[in-house]
Amino acid sequence: MNSDHQLAIACRIVFNRLSILNKVVISLCYKAQQLKN
């Protein structure tokens, strides 16, 4: 049960980091589109 809990925490941390990275990529793409226009 403890290992499952640790796995859930690890997945949540990874998901949060991916979410932040996703926002950064989206914002960079948005800025790139504005520069092209």
PDB file of N, CA, C, O and CB in Angstrom:
ATOM      1  N   MET A   1       0.834  -1.202   0.000  1.00  0.00           N
ATOM      2  CA  MET A   1       0.000   0.000   0.000  1.00  0.00           C
ATOM      3  C   MET A   1       0.870   1.253   0.000  1.00  0.00           C
ATOM      4  O   MET A   1       0.529   2.259  -0.623  1.00  0.00           O
ATOM      5  CB  MET A   1      -0.944   0.005   1.218  1.00  0.00           C
ATOM      6  N   ASN A   2       2.000   1.179   0.709  1.00  0.00           N
ATOM      7  CA  ASN A   2       2.895   2.333   0.764  1.00  0.00           C
ATOM      8  C   ASN A   2       3.511   2.612  -0.609  1.00  0.00           C
ATOM      9  O   ASN A   2       3.652   3.769  -1.006  1.00  0.00           O
ATOM     10  CB  ASN A   2       4.003   2.101   1.806  1.00  0.00           C
ATOM     11  N   SER A   3       3.876   1.551  -1.331  1.00  0.00           N
ATOM     12  CA  SER A   3       4.487   1.727  -2.646  1.00  0.00           C
ATOM     13  C   SER A   3       3.481   2.332  -3.629  1.00  0.00           C
ATOM     14  O   SER A   3       3.851   3.142  -4.479  1.00  0.00           O
ATOM     15  CB  SER A   3       5.014   0.379  -3.179  1.00  0.00           C
ATOM     16  N   ASP A   4       2.216   1.941  -3.513  1.00  0.00           N
ATOM     17  CA  ASP A   4       1.184   2.511  -4.382  1.00  0.00           C
ATOM     18  C   ASP A   4       1.035   4.003  -4.110  1.00  0.00           C
ATOM     19  O   ASP A   4       0.856   4.801  -5.030  1.00  0.00           O
ATOM     20  CB  ASP A   4      -0.167   1.789  -4.175  1.00  0.00           C
ATOM     21  N   HIS A   5       1.111   4.365  -2.833  1.00  0.00           N
ATOM     22  CA  HIS A   5       0.984   5.772  -2.454  1.00  0.00           C
ATOM     23  C   HIS A   5       2.159   6.575  -3.012  1.00  0.00           C
ATOM     24  O   HIS A   5       1.974   7.679  -3.523  1.00  0.00           O
ATOM     25  CB  HIS A   5       0.913   5.919  -0.914  1.00  0.00           C
ATOM     26  N   GLN A   6       3.364   6.019  -2.913  1.00  0.00           N
ATOM     27  CA  GLN A   6       4.550   6.699  -3.443  1.00  0.00           C
ATOM     28  C   GLN A   6       4.446   6.838  -4.958  1.00  0.00           C
ATOM     29  O   GLN A   6       4.841   7.858  -5.523  1.00  0.00           O
ATOM     30  CB  GLN A   6       5.837   5.931  -3.061  1.00  0.00           C
ATOM     31  N   LEU A   7       3.915   5.810  -5.609  1.00  0.00           N
ATOM     32  CA  LEU A   7       3.754   5.853  -7.059  1.00  0.00           C
ATOM     33  C   LEU A   7       2.765   6.950  -7.447  1.00  0.00           C
ATOM     34  O   LEU A   7       2.978   7.674  -8.420  1.00  0.00           O
ATOM     35  CB  LEU A   7       3.278   4.485  -7.594  1.00  0.00           C
ATOM     36  N   ALA A   8       1.691   7.065  -6.683  1.00  0.00           N
ATOM     37  CA  ALA A   8       0.690   8.099  -6.956  1.00  0.00           C
ATOM     38  C   ALA A   8       1.298   9.491  -6.805  1.00  0.00           C
ATOM     39  O   ALA A   8       1.026  10.384  -7.607  1.00  0.00           O
ATOM     40  CB  ALA A   8      -0.519   7.942  -6.013  1.00  0.00           C
ATOM     41  N   ILE A   9       2.121   9.671  -5.777  1.00  0.00           N
ATOM     42  CA  ILE A   9       2.782  10.964  -5.558  1.00  0.00           C
ATOM     43  C   ILE A   9       3.745  11.257  -6.709  1.00  0.00           C
ATOM     44  O   ILE A   9       3.789  12.379  -7.215  1.00  0.00           O
ATOM     45  CB  ILE A   9       3.541  10.973  -4.200  1.00  0.00           C
ATOM     46  N   ALA A  10       4.511  10.253  -7.119  1.00  0.00           N
ATOM     47  CA  ALA A  10       5.464  10.422  -8.213  1.00  0.00           C
ATOM     48  C   ALA A  10       4.740  10.796  -9.503  1.00  0.00           C
ATOM     49  O   ALA A  10       5.184  11.677 -10.239  1.00  0.00           O
ATOM     50  CB  ALA A  10       6.287   9.138  -8.417  1.00  0.00           C
ATOM     51  N   CYS A  11       3.625  10.124  -9.771  1.00  0.00           N
ATOM     52  CA  CYS A  11       2.845  10.415 -10.981  1.00  0.00           C
ATOM     53  C   CYS A  11       2.313  11.844 -10.930  1.00  0.00           C
ATOM     54  O   CYS A  11       2.294  12.542 -11.944  1.00  0.00           O
ATOM     55  CB  CYS A  11       1.674   9.411 -11.135  1.00  0.00           C
ATOM     56  N   ARG A  12       1.883  12.272  -9.748  1.00  0.00           N
ATOM     57  CA  ARG A  12       1.340  13.626  -9.601  1.00  0.00           C
ATOM     58  C   ARG A  12       2.428  14.669  -9.843  1.00  0.00           C
ATOM     59  O   ARG A  12       2.183  15.687 -10.490  1.00  0.00           O
ATOM     60  CB  ARG A  12       0.725  13.815  -8.198  1.00  0.00           C
ATOM     61  N   ILE A  13       3.632  14.414  -9.322  1.00  0.00           N
ATOM     62  CA  ILE A  13       4.750  15.344  -9.515  1.00  0.00           C
ATOM     63  C   ILE A  13       5.108  15.430 -10.999  1.00  0.00           C
ATOM     64  O   ILE A  13       5.297  16.519 -11.540  1.00  0.00           O
ATOM     65  CB  ILE A  13       5.985  14.901  -8.684  1.00  0.00           C
ATOM     66  N   VAL A  14       5.199  14.269 -11.648  1.00  0.00           N
ATOM     67  CA  VAL A  14       5.528  14.240 -13.078  1.00  0.00           C
ATOM     68  C   VAL A  14       4.451  14.967 -13.877  1.00  0.00           C
ATOM     69  O   VAL A  14       4.760  15.747 -14.779  1.00  0.00           O
ATOM     70  CB  VAL A  14       5.677  12.780 -13.581  1.00  0.00           C
ATOM     71  N   PHE A  15       3.184  14.710 -13.542  1.00  0.00           N
ATOM     72  CA  PHE A  15       2.076  15.348 -14.253  1.00  0.00           C
ATOM     73  C   PHE A  15       2.125  16.863 -14.091  1.00  0.00           C
ATOM     74  O   PHE A  15       1.897  17.603 -15.049  1.00  0.00           O
ATOM     75  CB  PHE A  15       0.732  14.807 -13.746  1.00  0.00           C
ATOM     76  N   ASN A  16       2.426  17.326 -12.869  1.00  0.00           N
ATOM     77  CA  ASN A  16       2.515  18.769 -12.624  1.00  0.00           C
ATOM     78  C   ASN A  16       3.640  19.387 -13.443  1.00  0.00           C
ATOM     79  O   ASN A  16       3.477  20.464 -14.016  1.00  0.00           O
ATOM     80  CB  ASN A  16       2.734  19.052 -11.128  1.00  0.00           C
ATOM     81  N   ARG A  17       4.781  18.706 -13.498  1.00  0.00           N
ATOM     82  CA  ARG A  17       5.914  19.235 -14.271  1.00  0.00           C
ATOM     83  C   ARG A  17       5.589  19.256 -15.755  1.00  0.00           C
ATOM     84  O   ARG A  17       5.943  20.204 -16.457  1.00  0.00           O
ATOM     85  CB  ARG A  17       7.182  18.397 -14.022  1.00  0.00           C
ATOM     86  N   LEU A  18       4.911  18.210 -16.239  1.00  0.00           N
ATOM     87  CA  LEU A  18       4.528  18.175 -17.645  1.00  0.00           C
ATOM     88  C   LEU A  18       3.534  19.289 -17.946  1.00  0.00           C
ATOM     89  O   LEU A  18       3.579  19.904 -19.011  1.00  0.00           O
ATOM     90  CB  LEU A  18       3.929  16.806 -18.012  1.00  0.00           C
ATOM     91  N   SER A  19       2.639  19.541 -16.998  1.00  0.00           N
ATOM     92  CA  SER A  19       1.642  20.599 -17.176  1.00  0.00           C
ATOM     93  C   SER A  19       2.323  21.957 -17.293  1.00  0.00           C
ATOM     94  O   SER A  19       1.965  22.769 -18.146  1.00  0.00           O
ATOM     95  CB  SER A  19       0.639  20.604 -16.007  1.00  0.00           C
ATOM     96  N   ILE A  20       3.313  22.201 -16.424  1.00  0.00           N
ATOM     97  CA  ILE A  20       4.058  23.467 -16.467  1.00  0.00           C
ATOM     98  C   ILE A  20       4.822  23.571 -17.786  1.00  0.00           C
ATOM     99  O   ILE A  20       4.818  24.620 -18.431  1.00  0.00           O
ATOM    100  CB  ILE A  20       5.039  23.576 -15.260  1.00  0.00           C
ATOM    101  N   LEU A  21       5.480  22.474 -18.185  1.00  0.00           N
ATOM    102  CA  LEU A  21       6.238  22.458 -19.434  1.00  0.00           C
ATOM    103  C   LEU A  21       5.308  22.718 -20.616  1.00  0.00           C
ATOM    104  O   LEU A  21       5.661  23.445 -21.544  1.00  0.00           O
ATOM    105  CB  LEU A  21       6.972  21.110 -19.611  1.00  0.00           C
ATOM    106  N   ASN A  22       4.114  22.117 -20.574  1.00  0.00           N
ATOM    107  CA  ASN A  22       3.125  22.292 -21.629  1.00  0.00           C
ATOM    108  C   ASN A  22       2.726  23.759 -21.750  1.00  0.00           C
ATOM    109  O   ASN A  22       2.616  24.286 -22.858  1.00  0.00           O
ATOM    110  CB  ASN A  22       1.891  21.422 -21.357  1.00  0.00           C
ATOM    111  N   LYS A  23       2.508  24.418 -20.614  1.00  0.00           N
ATOM    112  CA  LYS A  23       2.136  25.841 -20.633  1.00  0.00           C
ATOM    113  C   LYS A  23       3.257  26.680 -21.222  1.00  0.00           C
ATOM    114  O   LYS A  23       3.004  27.622 -21.974  1.00  0.00           O
ATOM    115  CB  LYS A  23       1.796  26.335 -19.214  1.00  0.00           C
ATOM    116  N   VAL A  24       4.502  26.343 -20.882  1.00  0.00           N
ATOM    117  CA  VAL A  24       5.653  27.082 -21.404  1.00  0.00           C
ATOM    118  C   VAL A  24       5.742  26.924 -22.920  1.00  0.00           C
ATOM    119  O   VAL A  24       5.960  27.901 -23.636  1.00  0.00           O
ATOM    120  CB  VAL A  24       6.960  26.596 -20.737  1.00  0.00           C
ATOM    121  N   VAL A  25       5.574  25.697 -23.406  1.00  0.00           N
ATOM    122  CA  VAL A  25       5.637  25.434 -24.847  1.00  0.00           C
ATOM    123  C   VAL A  25       4.527  26.183 -25.575  1.00  0.00           C
ATOM    124  O   VAL A  25       4.759  26.780 -26.626  1.00  0.00           O
ATOM    125  CB  VAL A  25       5.533  23.921 -25.128  1.00  0.00           C
ATOM    126  N   ILE A  26       3.316  26.147 -25.011  1.00  0.00           N
ATOM    127  CA  ILE A  26       2.181  26.840 -25.631  1.00  0.00           C
ATOM    128  C   ILE A  26       2.451  28.342 -25.702  1.00  0.00           C
ATOM    129  O   ILE A  26       2.191  28.975 -26.725  1.00  0.00           O
ATOM    130  CB  ILE A  26       0.877  26.565 -24.843  1.00  0.00           C
ATOM    131  N   SER A  27       2.972  28.911 -24.615  1.00  0.00           N
ATOM    132  CA  SER A  27       3.244  30.353 -24.597  1.00  0.00           C
ATOM    133  C   SER A  27       4.346  30.709 -25.597  1.00  0.00           C
ATOM    134  O   SER A  27       4.278  31.749 -26.251  1.00  0.00           O
ATOM    135  CB  SER A  27       3.645  30.810 -23.176  1.00  0.00           C
ATOM    136  N   LEU A  28       5.360  29.849 -25.716  1.00  0.00           N
ATOM    137  CA  LEU A  28       6.433  30.105 -26.680  1.00  0.00           C
ATOM    138  C   LEU A  28       5.904  30.037 -28.107  1.00  0.00           C
ATOM    139  O   LEU A  28       6.266  30.865 -28.942  1.00  0.00           O
ATOM    140  CB  LEU A  28       7.580  29.098 -26.493  1.00  0.00           C
ATOM    141  N   CYS A  29       5.054  29.060 -28.391  1.00  0.00           N
ATOM    142  CA  CYS A  29       4.461  28.937 -29.729  1.00  0.00           C
ATOM    143  C   CYS A  29       3.594  30.150 -30.032  1.00  0.00           C
ATOM    144  O   CYS A  29       3.591  30.654 -31.155  1.00  0.00           O
ATOM    145  CB  CYS A  29       3.625  27.639 -29.845  1.00  0.00           C
ATOM    146  N   TYR A  30       2.858  30.619 -29.027  1.00  0.00           N
ATOM    147  CA  TYR A  30       2.001  31.795 -29.195  1.00  0.00           C
ATOM    148  C   TYR A  30       2.844  33.028 -29.526  1.00  0.00           C
ATOM    149  O   TYR A  30       2.487  33.810 -30.407  1.00  0.00           O
ATOM    150  CB  TYR A  30       1.165  32.043 -27.918  1.00  0.00           C
ATOM    151  N   LYS A  31       3.965  33.198 -28.815  1.00  0.00           N
ATOM    152  CA  LYS A  31       4.851  34.336 -29.070  1.00  0.00           C
ATOM    153  C   LYS A  31       5.466  34.225 -30.463  1.00  0.00           C
ATOM    154  O   LYS A  31       5.609  35.229 -31.161  1.00  0.00           O
ATOM    155  CB  LYS A  31       5.962  34.415 -27.996  1.00  0.00           C
ATOM    156  N   ALA A  32       5.826  33.019 -30.864  1.00  0.00           N
ATOM    157  CA  ALA A  32       6.422  32.806 -32.186  1.00  0.00           C
ATOM    158  C   ALA A  32       5.423  33.171 -33.278  1.00  0.00           C
ATOM    159  O   ALA A  32       5.797  33.768 -34.288  1.00  0.00           O
ATOM    160  CB  ALA A  32       6.883  31.340 -32.350  1.00  0.00           C
ATOM    161  N   GLN A  33       4.165  32.821 -33.084  1.00  0.00           N
ATOM    162  CA  GLN A  33       3.133  33.161 -34.070  1.00  0.00           C
ATOM    163  C   GLN A  33       2.950  34.671 -34.150  1.00  0.00           C
ATOM    164  O   GLN A  33       2.761  35.218 -35.237  1.00  0.00           O
ATOM    165  CB  GLN A  33       1.794  32.480 -33.716  1.00  0.00           C
ATOM    166  N   GLN A  34       3.004  35.349 -33.003  1.00  0.00           N
ATOM    167  CA  GLN A  34       2.850  36.804 -32.998  1.00  0.00           C
ATOM    168  C   GLN A  34       4.013  37.471 -33.727  1.00  0.00           C
ATOM    169  O   GLN A  34       3.823  38.467 -34.425  1.00  0.00           O
ATOM    170  CB  GLN A  34       2.752  37.332 -31.555  1.00  0.00           C
ATOM    171  N   LEU A  35       5.223  36.920 -33.563  1.00  0.00           N
ATOM    172  CA  LEU A  35       6.394  37.493 -34.229  1.00  0.00           C
ATOM    173  C   LEU A  35       6.298  37.310 -35.743  1.00  0.00           C
ATOM    174  O   LEU A  35       6.722  38.186 -36.497  1.00  0.00           O
ATOM    175  CB  LEU A  35       7.688  36.849 -33.696  1.00  0.00           C
ATOM    176  N   LYS A  36       5.748  36.186 -36.194  1.00  0.00           N
ATOM    177  CA  LYS A  36       5.612  35.931 -37.629  1.00  0.00           C
ATOM    178  C   LYS A  36       4.605  36.894 -38.249  1.00  0.00           C
ATOM    179  O   LYS A  36       4.786  37.322 -39.389  1.00  0.00           O
ATOM    180  CB  LYS A  36       5.182  34.473 -37.883  1.00  0.00           C
ATOM    181  N   ASN A  37       3.560  37.236 -37.525  1.00  0.00           N
ATOM    182  CA  ASN A  37       2.506  38.094 -38.072  1.00  0.00           C
ATOM    183  C   ASN A  37       2.833  39.562 -38.058  1.00  0.00           C
ATOM    184  O   ASN A  37       2.023  40.380 -38.493  1.00  0.00           O
ATOM    185  CB  ASN A  37       1.254  37.884 -37.325  1.00  0.00           C
TER     186      ASN A  37
END
